[in-house]
Amino acid sequence: MNLLFIFTDQMHRFALRCMGTADIETPHLDRLASEGVLFRNAYSNCPICTPFRLNLFTGLYNAQLGTYNNEASIPPGVPTLPQVLENAGVRTSFVGKWHIGGKGNGPIPSSLRGGFRDFIGYQCYNGFYQNVCFYDEEGRTHRFDVHREEAATALAIERLRKLARQPFALFIGYQAPHYPVQPPPEFAIRYAGRTLRRRPNCQEIDPYTRTWSPPSPWPPNACPDYQRYGHNLDEYLRLYYGMVSHLDHCVGRLLNELEQLGIDGDTVVVFTSDHGDMQGSHGLKNKCLPHEESSGIPLIVRCPTGPQNVVSDALVSGVDFFPTILDWFGLPPLAHLPGRSFAPITRGLCLPPNGLVFSEMKRWKMIRHGPYKLVTEDPDNTPTMLFNLDTDPYELHNHVHNPGYAALQSELRAAILRWQVQCARTAVAPPQ
């Protein structure tokens, strides 16, 4: 059994045609969903880059890890997913954006690589055409004169060919569609001049955000990215969709390579993202928020001999990937992991409902239980938002002050408090 795990950066769960967004072109990902399971209720446990990666590779919540900020490292002594897989005889490999333990465009020391045996990537570099550099296991520099994601895909295909004759787990971290939105011209032109429908909760905003790695020119009007889409949400959306369609093209190349190598029938394929992008929903932008557009992530899984064309509304989140991957490889569960395997769903079986997903940043906590979502704010877990997502998928009707929801609100807040106590009891590092 093999695993091809693909994750993007800042792609909200609705940026797929198979999720009902008719204006976007994602034929390869739609095909992948038709050949497997489309999860419509997947969440990031901490909707920002590094914390999600820590959830993925440690299986722990950020409240346990003490990590809420970008550039945080895996705490010493914490078992990682690559280490467990390597100990079980699975060859592990990573390609692309790492963003654990640092930033920028330099080599990543082995002490920060989480136990991956094969590694070629970079920490965090936002430009897609300038300084396209990847650094391998030996610290050697690989420079490319192509779009960053074309380079990442070529490297991933190269690694696949080397891994094909042994059990492997290959993780690919794409930077796209994170700002600055810079799709290849042939994908930008697909959406040029088109009027894209916005989400019903969208408000007019300036979508431009400076980058720090590399630093954007200042003032904003001196920045070429600002000149392309500053104060122009429509153009930002067109370019963002172009980035997603390019990612879709890259995924198509990877799926084709699996077929050419004759290992597609032995490989679980996962597609997801670290967090979403608000894009004007509720008048907000970027991430770090509990709203569906920020904390909600896409998730598609194609499992060999698994069911096809299945849509699942099961609640899953980042901490569930570690136990699920162990399950796919036939490895025993680890007692210290708080998540649970959703592998049974990918095999066509039912998963007993637990109905609880938690997401967090330092200042807020969120719980999803069935159709209900409660958000509380620190320091005393004051409820600030309560939604019924079955009847209000765009979170337009806040019931936090509705007396009819008082008992439910109290129950959900108590569940958050219990979860926080459990995280504190099992914490592995002090807060950073």
Secondary structure in CASP SS format (residue, H / E / C, confidence):
PFRMAT SS
TARGET T0000
AUTHOR 0000-0000-0000
METHOD secondary structure of the structure
MODEL  1
M C 1.00
N E 1.00
L E 1.00
L E 1.00
F E 1.00
I E 1.00
F E 1.00
T E 1.00
D C 1.00
Q C 1.00
M C 1.00
H C 1.00
R C 1.00
F C 1.00
A C 1.00
L C 1.00
R H 1.00
C H 1.00
M H 1.00
G C 1.00
T C 1.00
A C 1.00
D C 1.00
I C 1.00
E C 1.00
T C 1.00
P H 1.00
H H 1.00
L H 1.00
D H 1.00
R H 1.00
L H 1.00
A H 1.00
S H 1.00
E C 1.00
G C 1.00
V E 1.00
L E 1.00
F E 1.00
R E 1.00
N E 1.00
A E 1.00
Y E 1.00
S C 1.00
N C 1.00
C C 1.00
P C 1.00
I C 1.00
C H 1.00
T H 1.00
P H 1.00
F H 1.00
R H 1.00
L H 1.00
N H 1.00
L H 1.00
F H 1.00
T H 1.00
G C 1.00
L C 1.00
Y C 1.00
N H 1.00
A H 1.00
Q H 1.00
L H 1.00
G C 1.00
T C 1.00
Y C 1.00
N C 1.00
N C 1.00
E C 1.00
A C 1.00
S C 1.00
I C 1.00
P C 1.00
P C 1.00
G C 1.00
V C 1.00
P C 1.00
T C 1.00
L H 1.00
P H 1.00
Q H 1.00
V H 1.00
L H 1.00
E H 1.00
N H 1.00
A C 1.00
G C 1.00
V C 1.00
R E 1.00
T E 1.00
S E 1.00
F E 1.00
V E 1.00
G E 1.00
K E 1.00
W C 1.00
H C 1.00
I C 1.00
G C 1.00
G C 1.00
K C 1.00
G E 1.00
N C 1.00
G C 1.00
P C 1.00
I C 1.00
P C 1.00
S H 1.00
S H 1.00
L H 1.00
R C 1.00
G C 1.00
G C 1.00
F C 1.00
R C 1.00
D E 1.00
F E 1.00
I E 1.00
G E 1.00
Y E 1.00
Q C 1.00
C E 1.00
Y C 1.00
N C 1.00
G C 1.00
F C 1.00
Y C 1.00
Q C 1.00
N C 1.00
V E 1.00
C E 1.00
F E 1.00
Y E 1.00
D E 1.00
E C 1.00
E C 1.00
G C 1.00
R C 1.00
T E 1.00
H E 1.00
R E 1.00
F E 1.00
D C 1.00
V C 1.00
H C 1.00
R H 1.00
E H 1.00
E H 1.00
A H 1.00
A H 1.00
T H 1.00
A H 1.00
L H 1.00
A H 1.00
I H 1.00
E H 1.00
R H 1.00
L H 1.00
R H 1.00
K H 1.00
L H 1.00
A C 1.00
R C 1.00
Q C 1.00
P C 1.00
F E 1.00
A E 1.00
L E 1.00
F E 1.00
I E 1.00
G E 1.00
Y C 1.00
Q C 1.00
A C 1.00
P C 1.00
H C 1.00
Y C 1.00
P C 1.00
V C 1.00
Q C 1.00
P C 1.00
P C 1.00
P H 1.00
E H 1.00
F H 1.00
A H 1.00
I H 1.00
R H 1.00
Y H 1.00
A C 1.00
G C 1.00
R C 1.00
T C 1.00
L C 1.00
R C 1.00
R C 1.00
R C 1.00
P C 1.00
N C 1.00
C E 1.00
Q C 1.00
E C 1.00
I C 1.00
D C 1.00
P C 1.00
Y C 1.00
T C 1.00
R C 1.00
T C 1.00
W E 1.00
S C 1.00
P C 1.00
P E 1.00
S C 1.00
P C 1.00
W C 1.00
P C 1.00
P H 1.00
N H 1.00
A H 1.00
C C 1.00
P H 1.00
D H 1.00
Y H 1.00
Q H 1.00
R H 1.00
Y H 1.00
G C 1.00
H C 1.00
N C 1.00
L H 1.00
D H 1.00
E H 1.00
Y H 1.00
L H 1.00
R H 1.00
L H 1.00
Y H 1.00
Y H 1.00
G H 1.00
M H 1.00
V H 1.00
S H 1.00
H H 1.00
L H 1.00
D H 1.00
H H 1.00
C H 1.00
V H 1.00
G H 1.00
R H 1.00
L H 1.00
L H 1.00
N H 1.00
E H 1.00
L H 1.00
E H 1.00
Q H 1.00
L H 1.00
G C 1.00
I C 1.00
D H 1.00
G H 1.00
D H 1.00
T E 1.00
V E 1.00
V E 1.00
V E 1.00
F E 1.00
T E 1.00
S E 1.00
D C 1.00
H C 1.00
G C 1.00
D C 1.00
M C 1.00
Q C 1.00
G C 1.00
S E 1.00
H C 1.00
G C 1.00
L C 1.00
K C 1.00
N C 1.00
K C 1.00
C C 1.00
L C 1.00
P C 1.00
H C 1.00
E H 1.00
E H 1.00
S H 1.00
S H 1.00
G E 1.00
I E 1.00
P E 1.00
L E 1.00
I E 1.00
V E 1.00
R E 1.00
C C 1.00
P C 1.00
T C 1.00
G C 1.00
P C 1.00
Q C 1.00
N C 1.00
V E 1.00
V E 1.00
S E 1.00
D C 1.00
A C 1.00
L C 1.00
V E 1.00
S E 1.00
G H 1.00
V H 1.00
D H 1.00
F H 1.00
F H 1.00
P H 1.00
T H 1.00
I H 1.00
L H 1.00
D H 1.00
W H 1.00
F C 1.00
G C 1.00
L C 1.00
P C 1.00
P C 1.00
L C 1.00
A C 1.00
H C 1.00
L C 1.00
P C 1.00
G C 1.00
R C 1.00
S C 1.00
F C 1.00
A H 1.00
P H 1.00
I H 1.00
T H 1.00
R C 1.00
G C 1.00
L C 1.00
C C 1.00
L C 1.00
P C 1.00
P C 1.00
N C 1.00
G C 1.00
L C 1.00
V E 1.00
F E 1.00
S E 1.00
E E 1.00
M C 1.00
K C 1.00
R C 1.00
W E 1.00
K E 1.00
M E 1.00
I E 1.00
R E 1.00
H E 1.00
G C 1.00
P C 1.00
Y E 1.00
K E 1.00
L E 1.00
V E 1.00
T E 1.00
E E 1.00
D C 1.00
P C 1.00
D C 1.00
N C 1.00
T E 1.00
P E 1.00
T E 1.00
M E 1.00
L E 1.00
F E 1.00
N E 1.00
L C 1.00
D C 1.00
T C 1.00
D C 1.00
P C 1.00
Y C 1.00
E C 1.00
L C 1.00
H C 1.00
N C 1.00
H C 1.00
V C 1.00
H C 1.00
N C 1.00
P H 1.00
G H 1.00
Y H 1.00
A H 1.00
A H 1.00
L H 1.00
Q H 1.00
S H 1.00
E H 1.00
L H 1.00
R H 1.00
A H 1.00
A H 1.00
I H 1.00
L H 1.00
R H 1.00
W H 1.00
Q H 1.00
V H 1.00
Q H 1.00
C H 1.00
A H 1.00
R H 1.00
T C 1.00
A C 1.00
V C 1.00
A C 1.00
P C 1.00
P C 1.00
Q C 1.00
END
